[in-house]
Amino acid sequence: MVTEATRVDETTERGAPAELGAGLDAQLDAVVDLLAHGNVLALTGAGISTESGIPDYRGPDGKRRVTPMQFSEFVASSEARQRYWARSYVGWQRFNLARPNAGHEAVARLQRSGHLGPVITQNVDGLHQEAGAHEVTELHGALARVVCLTCGDRSSRWDLDERMRVSNPSFEVTSNEIRPDGDIALNDLDVLGFTVPLCLVCNHDTLKPDVVFFGESVPKPLVEHCFQLTEDADVLLVLGSSLKVMSGYRFVRRAAARGIPVVIITRGPTRGDAEASVQVDASLGPTLSALVSRLGA
């Protein structure tokens, strides 16, 4: 007779930390079976970066914790851009300290072992690449880049950060807050004292992080590329996404429509649970580390 304690021991021996719980054995076995032959596409969301200290937009209950600046608001006025850059300047100081966690490392290891192929990430933090992942498509862009909405020039966020520091020598506002887009909350007086950076090419105040804001559309060629990646895959592995936003959920729908198995590993329910072949409600770091061990990656 297999007791609960025995099952926990078996899980530990097979590479899954005991804290995952014996109840995940069958689910992890099903995931291993689907990933064993490779040609797997990963779709990752904010949940994979929470263990790096970057909170997601939504909690396990799917409700949004913060409301980021909308694209229409950003482009509407210089005052809105001043508000964004003042907040982002402070928020970037902590956001930029985040480092890859066990989940990011596991994704890179699964790629190196051939169990995982390309990665579509909805995150803008660059942590997949820092962990060593390749073939990463940044669906929503990257905070490390800046684009001018007037002339289209692209530049480095680190360079811009230094320029903002020089232009705001007495701006000493600090914050312990961190958000998925690097933005934070500041009071109006702090914002009013901030000098907005200008584009070095056209001298307009229309610099924007090279990310897709809420209310902004992902470029169509990029969407088509991701659809093609989805259709070329044998399995779609969703990691750390509630799929509340159609931007990522559409690839789950496309996979399901094509008969491609969908595996979802995240905390809490998701919009795509009905399309999932396997749904694992668990923390990403320990769960992915367990999969790496089981697959010998």
C-alpha positions as CSV (number, residue, x, y, z in Angstrom):
1,M,0.0,0.0,0.0
2,V,1.4,3.4,-1.0
3,T,1.0,5.9,1.8
4,E,1.0,9.7,1.5
5,A,4.5,9.7,3.1
6,T,5.7,7.2,0.6
7,R,4.4,9.3,-2.3
8,V,6.3,12.4,-0.9
9,D,9.5,10.4,-0.7
10,E,9.0,9.2,-4.3
11,T,8.5,12.7,-5.4
12,T,11.7,13.8,-3.7
13,E,13.6,11.0,-5.3
14,R,12.4,11.9,-8.7
15,G,13.5,15.4,-8.4
16,A,10.4,17.3,-7.2
17,P,11.0,19.1,-3.9
18,A,8.8,17.7,-1.2
19,E,7.2,21.1,-0.6
20,L,5.4,20.7,-3.9
21,G,3.2,18.0,-2.4
22,A,2.6,14.5,-3.5
23,G,-0.6,15.5,-5.2
24,L,1.4,16.9,-8.1
25,D,3.0,13.6,-9.0
26,A,0.5,12.6,-11.7
27,Q,0.4,16.1,-13.1
28,L,4.1,16.3,-13.4
29,D,4.2,12.8,-15.0
30,A,1.8,14.1,-17.6
31,V,3.9,17.2,-18.3
32,V,7.0,15.1,-18.6
33,D,5.4,12.8,-21.1
34,L,4.4,15.9,-23.3
35,L,7.8,17.6,-23.0
36,A,9.9,14.4,-23.5
37,H,10.0,14.6,-27.3
38,G,10.8,18.3,-27.6
39,N,9.4,20.8,-30.1
40,V,7.7,22.6,-27.2
41,L,6.9,26.3,-27.4
42,A,6.9,28.3,-24.1
43,L,4.6,31.2,-23.4
44,T,5.6,33.0,-20.2
45,G,4.0,35.7,-18.2
46,A,4.7,37.9,-15.1
47,G,4.3,34.9,-12.8
48,I,7.7,33.5,-13.8
49,S,9.4,36.7,-12.6
50,T,7.6,37.1,-9.2
51,E,10.3,34.9,-7.5
52,S,12.8,37.5,-8.7
53,G,11.0,40.2,-6.7
54,I,9.0,41.6,-9.6
55,P,5.3,41.4,-8.7
56,D,2.7,40.6,-11.3
57,Y,-0.2,42.8,-12.4
58,R,-2.7,40.3,-11.0
59,G,-2.7,38.1,-7.9
60,P,-3.7,34.4,-7.9
61,D,-7.3,35.5,-7.9
62,G,-6.9,37.1,-11.3
63,K,-7.7,40.6,-10.1
64,R,-5.5,43.5,-11.2
65,R,-3.4,44.9,-8.3
66,V,-2.2,48.1,-10.0
67,T,-3.4,50.1,-13.0
68,P,-0.5,51.1,-15.3
69,M,-0.5,54.2,-17.5
70,Q,-2.5,53.7,-20.6
71,F,-1.0,54.4,-24.1
72,S,-3.7,57.0,-24.9
73,E,-2.8,58.9,-21.7
74,F,0.9,58.7,-22.4
75,V,0.7,60.2,-25.9
76,A,-2.0,62.8,-25.0
77,S,0.2,65.3,-23.2
78,S,3.7,66.3,-22.1
79,E,2.4,66.4,-18.5
80,A,1.5,62.7,-18.7
81,R,5.0,61.8,-20.1
82,Q,6.6,63.9,-17.3
83,R,4.6,61.9,-14.8
84,Y,5.5,58.6,-16.4
85,W,9.3,59.3,-16.7
86,A,9.6,60.7,-13.1
87,R,7.9,57.6,-11.7
88,S,9.8,55.3,-14.1
89,Y,13.1,56.9,-13.3
90,V,12.7,56.1,-9.6
91,G,11.2,52.6,-10.2
92,W,13.9,51.6,-12.6
93,Q,16.5,51.8,-9.8
94,R,15.0,48.7,-8.1
95,F,13.6,47.0,-11.2
96,N,17.1,46.9,-12.7
97,L,18.4,45.0,-9.7
98,A,16.1,42.0,-10.4
99,R,18.0,38.8,-11.4
100,P,16.8,35.5,-12.9
101,N,15.3,33.0,-10.6
102,A,15.1,29.2,-10.6
103,G,12.2,29.3,-13.1
104,H,14.2,31.3,-15.6
105,E,17.2,29.1,-15.1
106,A,15.1,26.0,-15.7
107,V,13.7,27.4,-18.9
108,A,17.2,27.9,-20.2
109,R,18.3,24.4,-19.1
110,L,15.3,22.8,-20.9
111,Q,16.2,24.7,-24.0
112,R,19.8,23.5,-23.8
113,S,18.7,19.9,-23.4
114,G,16.4,20.1,-26.4
115,H,13.2,19.6,-24.4
116,L,12.1,23.2,-25.0
117,G,12.3,25.3,-28.2
118,P,11.4,29.0,-28.6
119,V,10.0,31.2,-25.9
120,I,7.4,33.9,-26.3
121,T,7.4,36.1,-23.3
122,Q,4.9,38.7,-22.2
123,N,7.5,40.1,-19.8
124,V,9.6,43.2,-20.4
125,D,12.3,42.4,-17.9
126,G,14.9,40.6,-20.1
127,L,15.4,37.9,-17.4
128,H,15.0,35.0,-19.7
129,Q,17.9,36.2,-21.8
130,E,20.0,37.0,-18.7
131,A,19.5,33.4,-17.6
132,G,20.8,32.1,-20.9
133,A,17.6,31.5,-22.9
134,H,17.7,32.0,-26.6
135,E,15.1,32.3,-29.4
136,V,13.1,34.6,-27.0
137,T,10.4,36.7,-28.7
138,E,9.5,39.7,-26.5
139,L,5.8,40.1,-27.3
140,H,5.5,43.3,-25.3
141,G,8.9,44.7,-25.9
142,A,11.7,45.4,-23.4
143,L,12.2,48.1,-20.8
144,A,15.9,48.1,-21.6
145,R,15.2,49.9,-24.9
146,V,13.7,53.3,-25.6
147,V,12.0,54.5,-28.7
148,C,11.1,58.0,-29.9
149,L,7.5,58.2,-31.1
150,T,8.3,61.2,-33.3
151,C,11.4,60.1,-35.3
152,G,11.6,56.3,-34.4
153,D,15.1,56.5,-33.0
154,R,15.9,53.6,-30.6
155,S,18.4,53.9,-27.8
156,S,19.5,52.2,-24.5
157,R,17.5,52.7,-21.3
158,W,20.8,52.7,-19.4
159,D,22.0,55.6,-21.4
160,L,18.7,57.4,-20.9
161,D,18.9,56.7,-17.2
162,E,22.3,58.4,-17.0
163,R,21.0,61.4,-19.0
164,M,18.0,61.8,-16.6
165,R,20.4,61.6,-13.7
166,V,22.5,64.5,-15.1
167,S,19.3,66.5,-15.9
168,N,17.9,66.0,-12.4
169,P,20.8,66.4,-10.0
170,S,18.7,67.4,-7.1
171,F,15.9,64.8,-7.7
172,E,16.5,62.4,-4.7
173,V,13.2,60.7,-4.5
174,T,13.5,57.0,-3.6
175,S,10.9,54.2,-3.3
176,N,10.8,50.6,-2.2
177,E,8.0,49.9,-4.7
178,I,8.5,47.8,-7.8
179,R,6.1,47.0,-10.6
180,P,6.2,44.7,-13.7
181,D,6.7,47.7,-16.0
182,G,9.2,49.5,-13.7
183,D,6.7,52.3,-13.0
184,I,5.8,53.3,-9.4
185,A,3.6,55.9,-7.6
186,L,4.9,59.4,-6.8
187,N,3.2,62.4,-5.4
188,D,2.5,65.4,-7.7
189,L,5.1,67.7,-6.1
190,D,7.9,65.2,-6.9
191,V,6.7,64.8,-10.5
192,L,6.5,68.6,-11.1
193,G,10.2,68.9,-10.2
194,F,11.3,66.4,-12.8
195,T,13.0,67.4,-16.1
196,V,11.7,65.2,-18.9
197,P,14.3,63.6,-21.2
198,L,14.3,64.7,-24.9
199,C,15.2,62.6,-28.0
200,L,18.8,63.2,-29.0
201,V,17.9,63.0,-32.6
202,C,14.7,65.2,-33.0
203,N,14.7,67.0,-29.6
204,H,11.0,66.1,-28.9
205,D,9.8,64.9,-25.5
206,T,8.2,61.9,-27.0
207,L,10.6,59.2,-25.8
208,K,8.8,56.0,-24.6
209,P,10.0,52.7,-23.3
210,D,10.1,50.2,-26.1
211,V,7.2,48.2,-24.6
212,V,3.6,47.8,-25.5
213,F,1.5,49.9,-23.1
214,F,-2.0,48.9,-22.0
215,G,-4.3,50.1,-24.7
216,E,-1.6,49.8,-27.3
217,S,-1.5,47.0,-29.9
218,V,1.2,44.5,-30.5
219,P,2.6,45.0,-34.0
220,K,0.8,42.7,-36.5
221,P,4.0,41.1,-37.9
222,L,5.1,40.1,-34.4
223,V,1.7,38.6,-33.7
224,E,1.8,36.6,-37.0
225,H,5.3,35.4,-36.1
226,C,4.0,34.1,-32.7
227,F,1.1,32.4,-34.4
228,Q,3.5,30.6,-36.7
229,L,5.6,29.5,-33.8
230,T,2.5,28.2,-32.1
231,E,1.4,26.2,-35.2
232,D,4.9,24.8,-35.6
233,A,5.0,23.4,-32.1
234,D,3.9,20.0,-30.8
235,V,3.1,21.4,-27.4
236,L,2.4,24.9,-26.0
237,L,3.7,25.3,-22.4
238,V,2.3,28.3,-20.6
239,L,4.3,29.5,-17.6
240,G,3.2,32.1,-15.0
241,S,0.3,33.7,-17.0
242,S,-3.3,34.1,-16.0
243,L,-4.0,34.7,-19.7
244,K,-6.5,37.4,-18.8
245,V,-5.2,39.5,-21.6
246,M,-6.0,38.4,-25.2
247,S,-2.4,39.3,-26.2
248,G,-1.2,36.0,-24.8
249,Y,-4.5,34.0,-24.7
250,R,-4.9,34.1,-28.4
251,F,-2.0,31.7,-28.8
252,V,-3.6,29.2,-26.4
253,R,-6.8,29.4,-28.5
254,R,-4.8,28.9,-31.7
255,A,-3.0,25.9,-30.2
256,A,-6.3,24.3,-29.0
257,A,-7.9,24.9,-32.3
258,R,-5.1,23.1,-34.1
259,G,-5.2,20.2,-31.6
260,I,-1.9,21.1,-30.0
261,P,-1.7,20.1,-26.4
262,V,-1.6,23.0,-23.9
263,V,0.2,22.7,-20.6
264,I,-0.4,25.5,-18.1
265,I,1.8,25.9,-15.0
266,T,1.0,28.9,-12.8
267,R,-0.6,30.0,-9.5
268,G,-4.4,30.1,-9.5
269,P,-7.0,29.7,-12.3
270,T,-6.4,31.0,-15.8
271,R,-8.6,32.1,-18.7
272,G,-7.2,29.1,-20.7
273,D,-8.0,26.3,-18.2
274,A,-10.7,25.0,-20.5
275,E,-8.2,24.6,-23.3
276,A,-5.5,23.0,-21.2
277,S,-4.6,19.4,-21.5
278,V,-2.7,19.7,-18.2
279,Q,-3.1,22.5,-15.6
280,V,-0.7,22.7,-12.7
281,D,-1.5,25.1,-9.9
282,A,2.0,25.6,-8.3
283,S,4.9,27.9,-7.9
284,L,7.1,28.1,-11.0
285,G,10.6,27.8,-9.5
286,P,10.2,24.5,-7.6
287,T,7.9,23.0,-10.3
288,L,10.2,23.8,-13.2
289,S,13.2,22.7,-11.2
290,A,11.4,19.4,-10.7
291,L,10.7,19.0,-14.4
292,V,14.4,19.7,-15.2
293,S,15.4,16.9,-12.8
294,R,12.8,14.4,-14.1
295,L,13.7,15.1,-17.7
296,G,17.5,14.9,-17.0
297,A,18.0,18.3,-18.4
